[in-house]
Amino acid sequence: MPRATTDDRVALHWEETGSGEPLLLIHEFGGDSRSWHPQVAHFARRYRCLVYNARGYPPSDVPADPGAYSQQRAVADAVAVLDAAGVDTAHVIGNSMGGFCALHLGLRHPDRVRSLVVAGCGYGAHPDAADAFRATSQDLAARYDTDGAVEVARSYGASPARLQLRAKDPAGYAEHLRILAEHDVTGAALTMRGVQAARPSLYALRDELAAMAVPTLIVAGDCDDDVLDADLMLKRTLPRAGLAVLPRSGHLTNLEEPALFNGLVEQFHAQVAAGRWA
């Protein structure tokens, strides 16, 4: 079982499938590396697919120190996985929390990134929503402490932007809830407090984003209301960004519409390789 050790001595579980150009996939808060199964099954035919569990998500380590969780740490962890795999540069795909990580990876380490797919990214980013998002995040963290992962999964998994998966793929939704219910309560609570609630607003990073030259595909579901304004801002700010909005889709576009999602990524990568993503 491959392990990547970070500079603060946290061990991260990672796996690889296939061969070819490296493709790093970074999971959302409500999932783990298993949430990328439809993408790994598809892209491993032509790519070396790398998936990992973020810190706080077993079998990766679960540090008990709240200071061990932050957006900066999340980016450093992604770099640690690339280093452990012996990868200099990779195509990167992230959803939600993983989308924020992918975007910050492009900002902080553009030399390690060939392209970015940033999906479901934008919760709490708008200045008008920031205070409410932080309060909701702190409340969710407290519920992990008091109610446990199984109980949180019932309510969090039934949030409006996740119900499109239930309508489209009941078996896939059941698997999503099972993964969510297996979250480590300490890791989930500290991730929610240190990474989600404390990350900087994307709107405060517009000058940096405007200078980032990494080819970027932004993906959103049209029913994922809390990300759409931020994604439009990203499209207008990032100099090499395109925006794909999937119809009748929520927060889990890679699971709800895997064929469409994979096709968009393939087309994006082909245009990048041909030098046509100007």
MARLUMVO-909726 format. One record per residue (C-alpha): residue number from 1; x, y, z; residue in one letter. Coordinates in steps of 0.001 Angstrom, whole numbers, plus 500000, padded with zeros to 6 digits. Layout:
! MARLUMVO-909726
<atom><i>NUM</i><x>X</x><y>Y</y><z>Z</z><aa>a</aa></atom>
...
***
This chain:
! MARLUMVO-909726
<atom><i>1</i><x>500000</x><y>500000</y><z>500000</z><aa>m</aa></atom>
<atom><i>2</i><x>501829</x><y>503166</y><z>498824</z><aa>p</aa></atom>
<atom><i>3</i><x>502253</x><y>505927</y><z>501414</z><aa>r</aa></atom>
<atom><i>4</i><x>503392</x><y>509506</y><z>500923</z><aa>a</aa></atom>
<atom><i>5</i><x>504942</x><y>511224</y><z>503932</z><aa>t</aa></atom>
<atom><i>6</i><x>504402</x><y>514981</y><z>504197</z><aa>t</aa></atom>
<atom><i>7</i><x>506821</x><y>517532</y><z>505622</z><aa>d</aa></atom>
<atom><i>8</i><x>504893</x><y>517427</y><z>508929</z><aa>d</aa></atom>
<atom><i>9</i><x>505181</x><y>513621</y><z>508977</z><aa>r</aa></atom>
<atom><i>10</i><x>501588</x><y>512765</y><z>508045</z><aa>v</aa></atom>
<atom><i>11</i><x>501271</x><y>509572</y><z>505989</z><aa>a</aa></atom>
<atom><i>12</i><x>498875</x><y>509711</y><z>503031</z><aa>l</aa></atom>
<atom><i>13</i><x>497422</x><y>506629</y><z>501364</z><aa>h</aa></atom>
<atom><i>14</i><x>497579</x><y>506776</y><z>497561</z><aa>w</aa></atom>
<atom><i>15</i><x>496994</x><y>504388</y><z>494695</z><aa>e</aa></atom>
<atom><i>16</i><x>497820</x><y>504301</y><z>490988</z><aa>e</aa></atom>
<atom><i>17</i><x>496097</x><y>502615</y><z>488067</z><aa>t</aa></atom>
<atom><i>18</i><x>497104</x><y>502530</y><z>484414</z><aa>g</aa></atom>
<atom><i>19</i><x>500038</x><y>504047</y><z>482575</z><aa>s</aa></atom>
<atom><i>20</i><x>500702</x><y>507116</y><z>480484</z><aa>g</aa></atom>
<atom><i>21</i><x>500564</x><y>510803</y><z>481328</z><aa>e</aa></atom>
<atom><i>22</i><x>499994</x><y>511325</y><z>485070</z><aa>p</aa></atom>
<atom><i>23</i><x>496481</x><y>512319</y><z>486145</z><aa>l</aa></atom>
<atom><i>24</i><x>495983</x><y>513326</y><z>489789</z><aa>l</aa></atom>
<atom><i>25</i><x>492424</x><y>513256</y><z>491174</z><aa>l</aa></atom>
<atom><i>26</i><x>491609</x><y>515126</y><z>494428</z><aa>i</aa></atom>
<atom><i>27</i><x>488396</x><y>514196</y><z>496253</z><aa>h</aa></atom>
<atom><i>28</i><x>485676</x><y>516314</y><z>497853</z><aa>e</aa></atom>
<atom><i>29</i><x>484853</x><y>516610</y><z>501559</z><aa>f</aa></atom>
<atom><i>30</i><x>481963</x><y>514145</y><z>501330</z><aa>g</aa></atom>
<atom><i>31</i><x>483945</x><y>511440</y><z>499558</z><aa>g</aa></atom>
<atom><i>32</i><x>487387</x><y>509901</y><z>499394</z><aa>d</aa></atom>
<atom><i>33</i><x>489564</x><y>508346</y><z>496711</z><aa>s</aa></atom>
<atom><i>34</i><x>486780</x><y>505853</y><z>495897</z><aa>r</aa></atom>
<atom><i>35</i><x>484626</x><y>508737</y><z>494657</z><aa>s</aa></atom>
<atom><i>36</i><x>486713</x><y>508799</y><z>491478</z><aa>w</aa></atom>
<atom><i>37</i><x>485968</x><y>505213</y><z>490440</z><aa>h</aa></atom>
<atom><i>38</i><x>484123</x><y>506164</y><z>487191</z><aa>p</aa></atom>
<atom><i>39</i><x>487054</x><y>508353</y><z>486172</z><aa>q</aa></atom>
<atom><i>40</i><x>489781</x><y>505876</y><z>487074</z><aa>v</aa></atom>
<atom><i>41</i><x>487966</x><y>503099</y><z>485194</z><aa>a</aa></atom>
<atom><i>42</i><x>487814</x><y>505317</y><z>482112</z><aa>h</aa></atom>
<atom><i>43</i><x>491079</x><y>507249</y><z>482127</z><aa>f</aa></atom>
<atom><i>44</i><x>493375</x><y>504408</y><z>483244</z><aa>a</aa></atom>
<atom><i>45</i><x>493201</x><y>503158</y><z>479655</z><aa>r</aa></atom>
<atom><i>46</i><x>495455</x><y>506072</y><z>478627</z><aa>r</aa></atom>
<atom><i>47</i><x>496661</x><y>507780</y><z>481803</z><aa>y</aa></atom>
<atom><i>48</i><x>498528</x><y>506914</y><z>484954</z><aa>r</aa></atom>
<atom><i>49</i><x>495727</x><y>507726</y><z>487405</z><aa>c</aa></atom>
<atom><i>50</i><x>496758</x><y>508771</y><z>490920</z><aa>l</aa></atom>
<atom><i>51</i><x>494186</x><y>508981</y><z>493708</z><aa>v</aa></atom>
<atom><i>52</i><x>494731</x><y>509545</y><z>497414</z><aa>y</aa></atom>
<atom><i>53</i><x>492868</x><y>510069</y><z>500652</z><aa>n</aa></atom>
<atom><i>54</i><x>493363</x><y>513504</y><z>502159</z><aa>a</aa></atom>
<atom><i>55</i><x>494721</x><y>513774</y><z>505701</z><aa>r</aa></atom>
<atom><i>56</i><x>491923</x><y>512987</y><z>508118</z><aa>g</aa></atom>
<atom><i>57</i><x>490515</x><y>510293</y><z>505799</z><aa>y</aa></atom>
<atom><i>58</i><x>491694</x><y>506769</y><z>506739</z><aa>p</aa></atom>
<atom><i>59</i><x>493720</x><y>504867</y><z>505745</z><aa>p</aa></atom>
<atom><i>60</i><x>495625</x><y>508170</y><z>505562</z><aa>s</aa></atom>
<atom><i>61</i><x>496682</x><y>509480</y><z>508960</z><aa>d</aa></atom>
<atom><i>62</i><x>494252</x><y>511478</y><z>511091</z><aa>v</aa></atom>
<atom><i>63</i><x>496256</x><y>514126</y><z>512967</z><aa>p</aa></atom>
<atom><i>64</i><x>494631</x><y>515234</y><z>516213</z><aa>a</aa></atom>
<atom><i>65</i><x>496218</x><y>518693</y><z>516083</z><aa>d</aa></atom>
<atom><i>66</i><x>493777</x><y>521268</y><z>514638</z><aa>p</aa></atom>
<atom><i>67</i><x>496780</x><y>523163</y><z>513287</z><aa>g</aa></atom>
<atom><i>68</i><x>497543</x><y>520269</y><z>510957</z><aa>a</aa></atom>
<atom><i>69</i><x>494543</x><y>521136</y><z>508741</z><aa>y</aa></atom>
<atom><i>70</i><x>494493</x><y>524088</y><z>506342</z><aa>s</aa></atom>
<atom><i>71</i><x>494205</x><y>524953</y><z>502670</z><aa>q</aa></atom>
<atom><i>72</i><x>497994</x><y>525346</y><z>502529</z><aa>q</aa></atom>
<atom><i>73</i><x>498457</x><y>521886</y><z>504055</z><aa>r</aa></atom>
<atom><i>74</i><x>496022</x><y>520410</y><z>501539</z><aa>a</aa></atom>
<atom><i>75</i><x>498074</x><y>521804</y><z>498658</z><aa>v</aa></atom>
<atom><i>76</i><x>501319</x><y>520576</y><z>500208</z><aa>a</aa></atom>
<atom><i>77</i><x>499758</x><y>517120</y><z>500553</z><aa>d</aa></atom>
<atom><i>78</i><x>498923</x><y>517009</y><z>496842</z><aa>a</aa></atom>
<atom><i>79</i><x>502552</x><y>517882</y><z>496077</z><aa>v</aa></atom>
<atom><i>80</i><x>503713</x><y>515160</y><z>498492</z><aa>a</aa></atom>
<atom><i>81</i><x>501684</x><y>512573</y><z>496570</z><aa>v</aa></atom>
<atom><i>82</i><x>503186</x><y>513727</y><z>493260</z><aa>l</aa></atom>
<atom><i>83</i><x>506649</x><y>513495</y><z>494800</z><aa>d</aa></atom>
<atom><i>84</i><x>506003</x><y>510020</y><z>496213</z><aa>a</aa></atom>
<atom><i>85</i><x>504813</x><y>508861</y><z>492785</z><aa>a</aa></atom>
<atom><i>86</i><x>507907</x><y>510341</y><z>491128</z><aa>g</aa></atom>
<atom><i>87</i><x>505793</x><y>512714</y><z>489047</z><aa>v</aa></atom>
<atom><i>88</i><x>507126</x><y>516110</y><z>487995</z><aa>d</aa></atom>
<atom><i>89</i><x>503945</x><y>517418</y><z>486359</z><aa>t</aa></atom>
<atom><i>90</i><x>500401</x><y>516075</y><z>486100</z><aa>a</aa></atom>
<atom><i>91</i><x>496966</x><y>516852</y><z>484799</z><aa>h</aa></atom>
<atom><i>92</i><x>494861</x><y>517532</y><z>487897</z><aa>v</aa></atom>
<atom><i>93</i><x>491129</x><y>517056</y><z>488523</z><aa>i</aa></atom>
<atom><i>94</i><x>489432</x><y>518121</y><z>491759</z><aa>g</aa></atom>
<atom><i>95</i><x>485838</x><y>518307</y><z>492933</z><aa>n</aa></atom>
<atom><i>96</i><x>484517</x><y>520721</y><z>495576</z><aa>s</aa></atom>
<atom><i>97</i><x>487104</x><y>520717</y><z>498398</z><aa>m</aa></atom>
<atom><i>98</i><x>489371</x><y>518980</y><z>495896</z><aa>g</aa></atom>
<atom><i>99</i><x>488566</x><y>521646</y><z>493328</z><aa>g</aa></atom>
<atom><i>100</i><x>489732</x><y>524351</y><z>495725</z><aa>f</aa></atom>
<atom><i>101</i><x>492898</x><y>522324</y><z>496321</z><aa>c</aa></atom>
<atom><i>102</i><x>493490</x><y>521926</y><z>492590</z><aa>a</aa></atom>
<atom><i>103</i><x>493028</x><y>525651</y><z>492006</z><aa>l</aa></atom>
<atom><i>104</i><x>495432</x><y>526558</y><z>494811</z><aa>h</aa></atom>
<atom><i>105</i><x>497885</x><y>523976</y><z>493482</z><aa>l</aa></atom>
<atom><i>106</i><x>497846</x><y>525816</y><z>490155</z><aa>g</aa></atom>
<atom><i>107</i><x>498394</x><y>529118</y><z>491945</z><aa>l</aa></atom>
<atom><i>108</i><x>501223</x><y>527955</y><z>494222</z><aa>r</aa></atom>
<atom><i>109</i><x>502926</x><y>525332</y><z>492056</z><aa>h</aa></atom>
<atom><i>110</i><x>502122</x><y>526013</y><z>488377</z><aa>p</aa></atom>
<atom><i>111</i><x>505290</x><y>524153</y><z>487398</z><aa>d</aa></atom>
<atom><i>112</i><x>503756</x><y>520901</y><z>488719</z><aa>r</aa></atom>
<atom><i>113</i><x>500482</x><y>521208</y><z>486787</z><aa>v</aa></atom>
<atom><i>114</i><x>499814</x><y>520537</y><z>483093</z><aa>r</aa></atom>
<atom><i>115</i><x>496126</x><y>521399</y><z>483290</z><aa>s</aa></atom>
<atom><i>116</i><x>493352</x><y>521797</y><z>485849</z><aa>l</aa></atom>
<atom><i>117</i><x>489770</x><y>520554</y><z>485942</z><aa>v</aa></atom>
<atom><i>118</i><x>488045</x><y>522430</y><z>488762</z><aa>v</aa></atom>
<atom><i>119</i><x>484577</x><y>521002</y><z>489466</z><aa>a</aa></atom>
<atom><i>120</i><x>481968</x><y>521952</y><z>492066</z><aa>g</aa></atom>
<atom><i>121</i><x>484213</x><y>524734</y><z>493350</z><aa>c</aa></atom>
<atom><i>122</i><x>482852</x><y>527889</y><z>494942</z><aa>g</aa></atom>
<atom><i>123</i><x>480918</x><y>527168</y><z>498135</z><aa>y</aa></atom>
<atom><i>124</i><x>481257</x><y>530105</y><z>500499</z><aa>g</aa></atom>
<atom><i>125</i><x>483509</x><y>531993</y><z>498095</z><aa>a</aa></atom>
<atom><i>126</i><x>481196</x><y>534928</y><z>497404</z><aa>h</aa></atom>
<atom><i>127</i><x>481661</x><y>537702</y><z>499988</z><aa>p</aa></atom>
<atom><i>128</i><x>477905</x><y>537823</y><z>500628</z><aa>d</aa></atom>
<atom><i>129</i><x>477909</x><y>534117</y><z>501536</z><aa>a</aa></atom>
<atom><i>130</i><x>481181</x><y>533881</y><z>503450</z><aa>a</aa></atom>
<atom><i>131</i><x>479886</x><y>534408</y><z>507008</z><aa>d</aa></atom>
<atom><i>132</i><x>476969</x><y>532010</y><z>506566</z><aa>a</aa></atom>
<atom><i>133</i><x>479237</x><y>529394</y><z>505016</z><aa>f</aa></atom>
<atom><i>134</i><x>481711</x><y>529576</y><z>507902</z><aa>r</aa></atom>
<atom><i>135</i><x>478902</x><y>529309</y><z>510456</z><aa>a</aa></atom>
<atom><i>136</i><x>477433</x><y>526298</y><z>508628</z><aa>t</aa></atom>
<atom><i>137</i><x>480864</x><y>524676</y><z>508444</z><aa>s</aa></atom>
<atom><i>138</i><x>481469</x><y>525139</y><z>512167</z><aa>q</aa></atom>
<atom><i>139</i><x>478026</x><y>523715</y><z>512911</z><aa>d</aa></atom>
<atom><i>140</i><x>478714</x><y>520670</y><z>510745</z><aa>l</aa></atom>
<atom><i>141</i><x>482038</x><y>520115</y><z>512514</z><aa>a</aa></atom>
<atom><i>142</i><x>480270</x><y>520254</y><z>515877</z><aa>a</aa></atom>
<atom><i>143</i><x>477723</x><y>517705</y><z>514690</z><aa>r</aa></atom>
<atom><i>144</i><x>480512</x><y>515297</y><z>513825</z><aa>y</aa></atom>
<atom><i>145</i><x>481717</x><y>515685</y><z>517417</z><aa>d</aa></atom>
<atom><i>146</i><x>478290</x><y>515110</y><z>518974</z><aa>t</aa></atom>
<atom><i>147</i><x>476255</x><y>512986</y><z>516543</z><aa>d</aa></atom>
<atom><i>148</i><x>478840</x><y>510902</y><z>514679</z><aa>g</aa></atom>
<atom><i>149</i><x>479443</x><y>510256</y><z>510997</z><aa>a</aa></atom>
<atom><i>150</i><x>476449</x><y>507994</y><z>510356</z><aa>v</aa></atom>
<atom><i>151</i><x>473962</x><y>510579</y><z>511576</z><aa>e</aa></atom>
<atom><i>152</i><x>475694</x><y>513433</y><z>509755</z><aa>v</aa></atom>
<atom><i>153</i><x>475667</x><y>511412</y><z>506531</z><aa>a</aa></atom>
<atom><i>154</i><x>471869</x><y>511211</y><z>506646</z><aa>r</aa></atom>
<atom><i>155</i><x>471426</x><y>514981</y><z>506652</z><aa>s</aa></atom>
<atom><i>156</i><x>474524</x><y>516134</y><z>504769</z><aa>y</aa></atom>
<atom><i>157</i><x>473962</x><y>513525</y><z>502096</z><aa>g</aa></atom>
<atom><i>158</i><x>470401</x><y>514815</y><z>501625</z><aa>a</aa></atom>
<atom><i>159</i><x>471454</x><y>518397</y><z>500925</z><aa>s</aa></atom>
<atom><i>160</i><x>469778</x><y>519757</y><z>497773</z><aa>p</aa></atom>
<atom><i>161</i><x>472870</x><y>519720</y><z>495544</z><aa>a</aa></atom>
<atom><i>162</i><x>473450</x><y>516004</y><z>496290</z><aa>r</aa></atom>
<atom><i>163</i><x>469940</x><y>514773</y><z>495572</z><aa>l</aa></atom>
<atom><i>164</i><x>470421</x><y>514861</y><z>491793</z><aa>q</aa></atom>
<atom><i>165</i><x>472693</x><y>511833</y><z>492193</z><aa>l</aa></atom>
<atom><i>166</i><x>469929</x><y>509991</y><z>494046</z><aa>r</aa></atom>
<atom><i>167</i><x>467474</x><y>510729</y><z>491250</z><aa>a</aa></atom>
<atom><i>168</i><x>469868</x><y>509687</y><z>488484</z><aa>k</aa></atom>
<atom><i>169</i><x>471723</x><y>506762</y><z>490050</z><aa>d</aa></atom>
<atom><i>170</i><x>470196</x><y>505304</y><z>493253</z><aa>p</aa></atom>
<atom><i>171</i><x>472932</x><y>502679</y><z>493588</z><aa>a</aa></atom>
<atom><i>172</i><x>475649</x><y>505294</y><z>493134</z><aa>g</aa></atom>
<atom><i>173</i><x>473944</x><y>507521</y><z>495688</z><aa>y</aa></atom>
<atom><i>174</i><x>473810</x><y>504653</y><z>498194</z><aa>a</aa></atom>
<atom><i>175</i><x>477553</x><y>504114</y><z>497713</z><aa>e</aa></atom>
<atom><i>176</i><x>478139</x><y>507843</y><z>498181</z><aa>h</aa></atom>
<atom><i>177</i><x>476229</x><y>507771</y><z>501489</z><aa>l</aa></atom>
<atom><i>178</i><x>478136</x><y>504683</y><z>502612</z><aa>r</aa></atom>
<atom><i>179</i><x>481478</x><y>506430</y><z>502049</z><aa>i</aa></atom>
<atom><i>180</i><x>480188</x><y>509553</y><z>503797</z><aa>l</aa></atom>
<atom><i>181</i><x>479038</x><y>507506</y><z>506811</z><aa>a</aa></atom>
<atom><i>182</i><x>482517</x><y>505950</y><z>507114</z><aa>e</aa></atom>
<atom><i>183</i><x>484234</x><y>509309</y><z>507676</z><aa>h</aa></atom>
<atom><i>184</i><x>486493</x><y>509513</y><z>510702</z><aa>d</aa></atom>
<atom><i>185</i><x>484744</x><y>511947</y><z>513046</z><aa>v</aa></atom>
<atom><i>186</i><x>487976</x><y>513620</y><z>514195</z><aa>t</aa></atom>
<atom><i>187</i><x>489328</x><y>513985</y><z>510688</z><aa>g</aa></atom>
<atom><i>188</i><x>486020</x><y>515237</y><z>509287</z><aa>a</aa></atom>
<atom><i>189</i><x>485484</x><y>517803</y><z>512049</z><aa>a</aa></atom>
<atom><i>190</i><x>489033</x><y>519152</y><z>511836</z><aa>l</aa></atom>
<atom><i>191</i><x>488935</x><y>519232</y><z>508033</z><aa>t</aa></atom>
<atom><i>192</i><x>485696</x><y>521188</y><z>508158</z><aa>m</aa></atom>
<atom><i>193</i><x>487149</x><y>523676</y><z>510645</z><aa>r</aa></atom>
<atom><i>194</i><x>490677</x><y>524026</y><z>509301</z><aa>g</aa></atom>
<atom><i>195</i><x>490275</x><y>523610</y><z>505548</z><aa>v</aa></atom>
<atom><i>196</i><x>486688</x><y>524413</y><z>504629</z><aa>q</aa></atom>
<atom><i>197</i><x>485758</x><y>527155</y><z>507093</z><aa>a</aa></atom>
<atom><i>198</i><x>489172</x><y>528853</y><z>507083</z><aa>a</aa></atom>
<atom><i>199</i><x>490098</x><y>528865</y><z>503395</z><aa>r</aa></atom>
<atom><i>200</i><x>490569</x><y>532271</y><z>501762</z><aa>p</aa></atom>
<atom><i>201</i><x>487837</x><y>533688</y><z>499561</z><aa>s</aa></atom>
<atom><i>202</i><x>488434</x><y>533196</y><z>495857</z><aa>l</aa></atom>
<atom><i>203</i><x>487309</x><y>536790</y><z>495371</z><aa>y</aa></atom>
<atom><i>204</i><x>490240</x><y>537960</y><z>497488</z><aa>a</aa></atom>
<atom><i>205</i><x>492584</x><y>536080</y><z>495140</z><aa>l</aa></atom>
<atom><i>206</i><x>491413</x><y>537630</y><z>491875</z><aa>r</aa></atom>
<atom><i>207</i><x>494716</x><y>539377</y><z>491162</z><aa>d</aa></atom>
<atom><i>208</i><x>496609</x><y>536109</y><z>491611</z><aa>e</aa></atom>
<atom><i>209</i><x>494046</x><y>534170</y><z>489600</z><aa>l</aa></atom>
<atom><i>210</i><x>494287</x><y>536680</y><z>486762</z><aa>a</aa></atom>
<atom><i>211</i><x>498014</x><y>535952</y><z>486520</z><aa>a</aa></atom>
<atom><i>212</i><x>497699</x><y>532133</y><z>486531</z><aa>m</aa></atom>
<atom><i>213</i><x>498394</x><y>530753</y><z>483065</z><aa>a</aa></atom>
<atom><i>214</i><x>497527</x><y>527078</y><z>483710</z><aa>v</aa></atom>
<atom><i>215</i><x>494874</x><y>525791</y><z>481257</z><aa>p</aa></atom>
<atom><i>216</i><x>491716</x><y>525335</y><z>483341</z><aa>t</aa></atom>
<atom><i>217</i><x>488321</x><y>523756</y><z>482744</z><aa>l</aa></atom>
<atom><i>218</i><x>485668</x><y>524757</y><z>485290</z><aa>i</aa></atom>
<atom><i>219</i><x>482743</x><y>522337</y><z>485642</z><aa>v</aa></atom>
<atom><i>220</i><x>479486</x><y>523083</y><z>487446</z><aa>a</aa></atom>
<atom><i>221</i><x>476027</x><y>521601</y><z>487724</z><aa>g</aa></atom>
<atom><i>222</i><x>473222</x><y>524038</y><z>486973</z><aa>d</aa></atom>
<atom><i>223</i><x>471424</x><y>522916</y><z>490155</z><aa>c</aa></atom>
<atom><i>224</i><x>474493</x><y>523598</y><z>492299</z><aa>d</aa></atom>
<atom><i>225</i><x>473359</x><y>527140</y><z>493066</z><aa>d</aa></atom>
<atom><i>226</i><x>476062</x><y>527967</y><z>495597</z><aa>d</aa></atom>
<atom><i>227</i><x>478921</x><y>527630</y><z>493106</z><aa>v</aa></atom>
<atom><i>228</i><x>477583</x><y>529259</y><z>489951</z><aa>l</aa></atom>
<atom><i>229</i><x>478370</x><y>532906</y><z>490742</z><aa>d</aa></atom>
<atom><i>230</i><x>481901</x><y>532027</y><z>491851</z><aa>a</aa></atom>
<atom><i>231</i><x>482453</x><y>529892</y><z>488760</z><aa>d</aa></atom>
<atom><i>232</i><x>481396</x><y>532746</y><z>486485</z><aa>l</aa></atom>
<atom><i>233</i><x>483893</x><y>534942</y><z>488326</z><aa>m</aa></atom>
<atom><i>234</i><x>486605</x><y>532325</y><z>487791</z><aa>l</aa></atom>
<atom><i>235</i><x>485769</x><y>532082</y><z>484086</z><aa>k</aa></atom>
<atom><i>236</i><x>486031</x><y>535861</y><z>483743</z><aa>r</aa></atom>
<atom><i>237</i><x>489229</x><y>536108</y><z>485790</z><aa>t</aa></atom>
<atom><i>238</i><x>491424</x><y>533146</y><z>484830</z><aa>l</aa></atom>
<atom><i>239</i><x>493109</x><y>533946</y><z>481489</z><aa>p</aa></atom>
<atom><i>240</i><x>492992</x><y>530355</y><z>480170</z><aa>r</aa></atom>
<atom><i>241</i><x>489681</x><y>529115</y><z>481581</z><aa>a</aa></atom>
<atom><i>242</i><x>486606</x><y>527541</y><z>480025</z><aa>g</aa></atom>
<atom><i>243</i><x>483313</x><y>526881</y><z>481813</z><aa>l</aa></atom>
<atom><i>244</i><x>481073</x><y>523859</y><z>481297</z><aa>a</aa></atom>
<atom><i>245</i><x>477654</x><y>523879</y><z>482992</z><aa>v</aa></atom>
<atom><i>246</i><x>475956</x><y>520476</y><z>483068</z><aa>l</aa></atom>
<atom><i>247</i><x>472146</x><y>520559</y><z>482815</z><aa>p</aa></atom>
<atom><i>248</i><x>469962</x><y>519206</y><z>485626</z><aa>r</aa></atom>
<atom><i>249</i><x>473078</x><y>518403</y><z>487642</z><aa>s</aa></atom>
<atom><i>250</i><x>474185</x><y>519099</y><z>491192</z><aa>g</aa></atom>
<atom><i>251</i><x>477394</x><y>519011</y><z>493165</z><aa>h</aa></atom>
<atom><i>252</i><x>478673</x><y>515574</y><z>492146</z><aa>l</aa></atom>
<atom><i>253</i><x>478965</x><y>515975</y><z>488395</z><aa>t</aa></atom>
<atom><i>254</i><x>481623</x><y>513279</y><z>488007</z><aa>n</aa></atom>
<atom><i>255</i><x>479260</x><y>510729</y><z>489582</z><aa>l</aa></atom>
<atom><i>256</i><x>475961</x><y>512024</y><z>488209</z><aa>e</aa></atom>
<atom><i>257</i><x>477096</x><y>512253</y><z>484570</z><aa>e</aa></atom>
<atom><i>258</i><x>480335</x><y>510272</y><z>484316</z><aa>p</aa></atom>
<atom><i>259</i><x>480235</x><y>509836</y><z>480542</z><aa>a</aa></atom>
<atom><i>260</i><x>479614</x><y>513536</y><z>479943</z><aa>l</aa></atom>
<atom><i>261</i><x>482177</x><y>514566</y><z>482552</z><aa>f</aa></atom>
<atom><i>262</i><x>484833</x><y>512228</y><z>481162</z><aa>n</aa></atom>
<atom><i>263</i><x>484132</x><y>513367</y><z>477607</z><aa>g</aa></atom>
<atom><i>264</i><x>484526</x><y>517019</y><z>478552</z><aa>l</aa></atom>
<atom><i>265</i><x>487846</x><y>516256</y><z>480258</z><aa>v</aa></atom>
<atom><i>266</i><x>489090</x><y>514279</y><z>477248</z><aa>e</aa></atom>
<atom><i>267</i><x>488176</x><y>517086</y><z>474853</z><aa>q</aa></atom>
<atom><i>268</i><x>489842</x><y>519620</y><z>477144</z><aa>f</aa></atom>
<atom><i>269</i><x>493043</x><y>517587</y><z>477396</z><aa>h</aa></atom>
<atom><i>270</i><x>493123</x><y>517115</y><z>473616</z><aa>a</aa></atom>
<atom><i>271</i><x>492846</x><y>520856</y><z>473046</z><aa>q</aa></atom>
<atom><i>272</i><x>495556</x><y>521545</y><z>475600</z><aa>v</aa></atom>
<atom><i>273</i><x>497856</x><y>518986</y><z>473957</z><aa>a</aa></atom>
<atom><i>274</i><x>497224</x><y>520544</y><z>470537</z><aa>a</aa></atom>
<atom><i>275</i><x>497988</x><y>524019</y><z>471820</z><aa>g</aa></atom>
<atom><i>276</i><x>494443</x><y>525172</y><z>471100</z><aa>r</aa></atom>
<atom><i>277</i><x>493416</x><y>526106</y><z>474649</z><aa>w</aa></atom>
<atom><i>278</i><x>494705</x><y>529644</y><z>474209</z><aa>a</aa></atom>
***
